[in-house]
Amino acid sequence: MHGGIEHRFGVLFVCLGNICRSPMAEGAFRVAAQERGLAVLVDSAGTASYHLGLEPDPRAIAAARANGIDIAGQAARQIERDDFYRFSHIIAMDRANLESLQSKAPRAGTARLAMLLDAVEGRRGEPVADPYYGDAAAFEAAWQVISRGTQAWADKLLRESTQASA
């Protein structure tokens, strides 16, 4: 139980520092899940500890805000061992972070590891480009890819939820 709501799924989005891609994915997915009526525990984390406790990059906040989503209240954190048990899905933004997650995952961990675009038809294994060294346009481009990926994951989990209850 979390906040009085039973969560069938828990989704953790992961990038390197947890200030660009994964906080945008957390915000976008939270809205996509809510629109579908999914009770899902949603969070984000980084594989590295560069920005612990910091809010998302101002350019990430601006890109999300331009698309109607507020991510300013999030704080960067690093993936923890318990995450591999607490979340049903841990979704990486790129291959390097997926490999880092695979190396950190406890043998008995229950989370399924995947990449964000694995749920998008024809995009399996593709990374979400890191906009950190780019400008506002790079963040908007990342937002568009992230939005498509999170919509696809929300649809996938809705189908899984529907099939499980049928």
N, C-alpha and C positions, 0 to 999 in steps of 0.2 A: 504494500500500500504506500502511496505517495500522495500527500495532500488530499486524502480521502477518496482518491480515484484508483481503481485497480488498473494497472498498466499491463497490457498483454505483451507489448514490445518496449524495449529501451534502445534508443539509437544514439550512439556517440560518434560525432564527426571529428576527424583528426587530420591536422596538417602539422607543419614543423613547429611553429612558435605559438599557435593558437591566437593570432591577432588579425589574420586576414581571411583566408578561405574557410576555415572551420567555424569561426563565429558567424560568418555570413550564411553558411550551410545550416547551422543551428537555428538561426532566425528564420530562414526561408522554410526549413522543414517544419518548424513549430507551427507556422501559419498553414502550410499545406496539410499537415495532419489534422489541425483544428477544422479546416474546411471540409475534411472528409469524415469528421466525427471520430477520429482515432484517439484513444487515450494512450498516449505514448510518452514515456520519459525521454527527454531530449537534452543533450548536453554537447559540449565540445571540449577538446583538449589538444595539446601539442605533444609531439614526441621528444622535443627538446625543452629545456627550462629557461630559455632566453628572456621571456617576458612575463614571468610569473606575477600574477596579481594585477597586471595592467589591463586596461580596457582595450577593445579592438582598435586597430589603426584608424585614425580619423578618416582616411579615404574609404575604408571598409564601412565605417559608420555612415558616411555620406552616400555611398552606393546603395546600401540597404535602405536608408531613409528616402532616397530618391524613388525607391520601389515600394514605399509604404510600410517599411518594417524597421522597428527601433531595436538596435543591438547594443546601444551605448552602455547598458547596465551590466554587460557580461564582463568577466574577469578571466584572464588567461590562467590556465593550469596545465600541469603535465599529466600524461596518462599514468594511472596507478594500477597496480596488480588487481585490485578489487574490481576495476572497470571490466575486466575480462569475464567476470561472473555477474556483475550488476546489469550489464547491457546485453540484449539479445543480438545486436548488430553493432559492429564497430566499422565505420566507413572512412577509409583514407582518401585523401585528395590526389595522391599520386603514388607511383610504384615505390619510390624510396621510403615513403612513410608507411606503406603497406608492409614492406620488408622489415622495417623497424618494428612494427607491431607484431609481425610473425615471430621475430626473434625475442620479443618481450613476453609473448603470450605464455602463461603457465600451461603445462601439459593438460591439466584438467579444466582449463578455462572453457566456458560454455558459449561465449560470444562467437558469432559468425563474422569473419573478416572479409571485407570486400572493398572495392573502389567505388567512388560516387557514380561514375558513369557506367558501371556494370549494369545498372538497371535501365539504361537508355538503349533502345534498339539500335544495333549497329555501332555502339560506342564502347563496348566492353574492353576494359584494360586501358582506356585512354585517360590521361591525367587531366586535372584542372590546372591550367598554367598559374604559377605563383605570380601575383601582381605586385609583390612587395617593392621591387625595384622599378616599377612602372609609374605612370601617372594616373589621373582620375579615369581616363579612358580604359586603362588596363583593369582597373577595379570594376568598372561597369561591364567590361567583357567577361571578367571572371564571374560577376554576379549573374549574367545571363546563362552561362554554362551551369553554374551552381543551382540556379533556379530550375533549370530543366532537369538536372539530376535529382534534386530533392522532390520535385513533382513526381518523377518516375518511381522513386523509392516509396513515397506515400501511396501511390497507386498499387505498387507491389505488396506492401504491407496490408493494405485494405483487402486485396484479393486473398492473401494468406489468412487474414482474420475471418473473412467471409467463408472461406473453404473449411477452416477449422471449426466454425460454429454450425456448419451445415450437416 
